[in-house]
Amino acid sequence: MEKKILIIEDDKFLAQLLAKKLNQEKFQSLITPTGEEGLKKTEEENFDLIILDLLLPEMDGFEVLKKIKEKEKTKKIPILILSNLGQKEEIKRGLELGATDFLVKANFTPNEIIEKVKVILKS
């Protein structure tokens, strides 16, 4: 069965690029541009992984992460933070809130991000 990945990212270009690459790798992906929409989707559907940006309109990624990890239905979903924020404190906070991993956008190509997704989903 195809693994389902939710991409919560307001950068439309990046989100579509990731979705395209994930689809090429036989993953099913869904994009939501806001944290609110992302949370709503986690209520409606089941995902195998969430790629989460931190700088989002309305609700930031930390808040989204906290809410996902508080809910019984979604707390076990691995979350890969993909953000331009890359300070030690932000990375530490993301991991403490339950993220599986934290990638700084500028340091990774889309292909490397997809490789990281595969690693997380295999574990």
Sequence and secondary structure as in RCSB ss.txt:
>XXXX:A:sequence
MEKKILIIEDDKFLAQLLAKKLNQEKFQSLITPTGEEGLKKTEEENFDLIILDLLLPEMDGFEVLKKIKEKEKTK
KIPILILSNLGQKEEIKRGLELGATDFLVKANFTPNEIIEKVKVILKS
>XXXX:A:secstr
   EEEEE S HHHHHHHHHHHHHTT EEEEESSHHHHHHHHHHS  SEEEE SS SSS HHHHHHHHHHSTTTT
TS EEEEES   HHHHHHHHHTT SEEEEGGG  HHHHHHHHHHHHH 
